[in-house]
Amino acid sequence: MQQHLRLRQRDDFQRVRETGHTCQDHWLIINVAPGTLPHNRYGIITGKRVGSAVARNRIRRLLKEALRLLHARLDQGYDVVVIARPAVAGQSLAAIQQRLSRLCQQAGIVKDTT
């Protein structure tokens, strides 16, 4: 994921989590809030309950790749925080990408294809 698309500051994460719209399923939680930039920024949270450091890093890499592939299909100008739940450990990229896409549709940030 490109550096300008990353959400890094603690205050930004906190703002999105407090004021944003939340969608969730058994694997992931996403919080979406309008951003201050013309492009989307993404942040990923993987807590220790998800697994060992190796497992958490793998999940982060998979989520970054899924977001990279999904980025072009999303409306721009949002800050998105993705939180991994323990059930996501061991899942494939295709499965994670499908779940993330569905959650983005629920949040209303997927561009209309018509």
C-alpha positions as CSV (number, residue, x, y, z in Angstrom):
1,M,0.0,0.0,0.0
2,Q,1.3,3.4,-0.9
3,Q,2.4,5.6,2.0
4,H,0.1,8.5,1.3
5,L,-2.9,6.0,1.6
6,R,-2.0,5.0,5.1
7,L,-3.7,6.2,8.3
8,R,-0.9,6.5,10.9
9,Q,-1.8,9.0,13.6
10,R,-3.5,7.9,16.8
11,D,-5.8,10.9,16.7
12,D,-7.0,9.9,13.2
13,F,-7.7,6.3,14.3
14,Q,-9.6,7.6,17.3
15,R,-11.6,10.1,15.2
16,V,-12.6,7.4,12.7
17,R,-13.6,4.9,15.5
18,E,-15.6,7.5,17.4
19,T,-17.4,9.4,14.6
20,G,-17.4,6.9,11.8
21,H,-20.0,4.4,10.6
22,T,-19.3,0.8,11.6
23,C,-20.0,-2.4,9.7
24,Q,-18.9,-5.9,11.0
25,D,-19.0,-9.6,10.4
26,H,-17.5,-12.6,12.0
27,W,-14.0,-11.9,10.6
28,L,-13.6,-8.1,10.3
29,I,-14.9,-4.7,11.5
30,I,-14.6,-1.6,9.4
31,N,-15.1,2.0,10.5
32,V,-15.6,4.6,7.8
33,A,-15.6,8.4,8.3
34,P,-15.3,11.2,5.9
35,G,-11.7,12.3,5.5
36,T,-10.0,15.6,5.0
37,L,-8.1,14.5,1.8
38,P,-9.4,13.9,-1.7
39,H,-8.3,10.2,-1.5
40,N,-9.0,7.4,0.9
41,R,-6.6,6.5,3.8
42,Y,-6.6,3.1,5.4
43,G,-5.6,1.9,8.8
44,I,-5.4,-1.7,10.0
45,I,-5.7,-3.0,13.6
46,T,-4.7,-6.5,14.6
47,G,-4.8,-7.1,18.3
48,K,-3.0,-9.8,20.2
49,R,-6.1,-12.0,20.4
50,V,-5.7,-12.6,16.7
51,G,-2.6,-14.7,17.2
52,S,1.2,-14.6,17.3
53,A,3.2,-11.8,15.8
54,V,3.7,-14.0,12.7
55,A,0.0,-14.5,12.3
56,R,-0.8,-10.8,12.9
57,N,1.8,-9.7,10.3
58,R,0.4,-12.1,7.8
59,I,-3.1,-10.9,8.3
60,R,-1.9,-7.3,8.0
61,R,-0.2,-8.1,4.6
62,L,-3.4,-9.9,3.4
63,L,-5.6,-6.9,4.4
64,K,-3.2,-4.4,2.8
65,E,-3.3,-6.4,-0.5
66,A,-7.1,-6.7,-0.3
67,L,-7.5,-3.0,0.2
68,R,-5.0,-2.2,-2.6
69,L,-7.1,-4.3,-5.0
70,L,-10.4,-2.8,-3.8
71,H,-9.2,0.8,-3.7
72,A,-10.1,1.7,-7.3
73,R,-13.7,0.5,-6.7
74,L,-14.3,2.7,-3.7
75,D,-15.5,6.3,-3.5
76,Q,-12.7,8.6,-2.5
77,G,-12.4,11.0,0.4
78,Y,-12.9,8.6,3.3
79,D,-10.7,7.3,6.2
80,V,-11.2,3.6,6.7
81,V,-10.1,1.5,9.7
82,V,-10.1,-2.2,9.4
83,I,-10.0,-4.3,12.6
84,A,-9.2,-8.0,12.3
85,R,-11.0,-10.5,14.6
86,P,-9.5,-13.8,15.6
87,A,-11.6,-15.8,13.1
88,V,-9.7,-14.2,10.2
89,A,-6.5,-16.0,11.1
90,G,-5.6,-18.7,8.5
91,Q,-8.0,-17.4,5.8
92,S,-7.1,-16.9,2.2
93,L,-6.7,-13.6,0.3
94,A,-9.7,-14.3,-1.8
95,A,-11.9,-15.0,1.2
96,I,-10.7,-11.9,3.0
97,Q,-11.1,-9.7,-0.1
98,Q,-14.7,-11.0,-0.6
99,R,-15.6,-10.2,3.1
100,L,-13.9,-6.8,2.9
101,S,-15.8,-5.9,-0.3
102,R,-19.1,-6.9,1.2
103,L,-18.4,-4.7,4.3
104,C,-17.5,-1.8,2.1
105,Q,-20.8,-2.2,0.2
106,Q,-22.7,-2.2,3.5
107,A,-20.8,1.0,4.5
108,G,-21.9,2.6,1.3
109,I,-18.5,3.5,-0.1
110,V,-18.4,1.3,-3.2
111,K,-18.8,3.3,-6.4
112,D,-22.0,2.7,-8.4
113,T,-21.3,0.7,-11.5
114,T,-24.2,2.2,-13.4
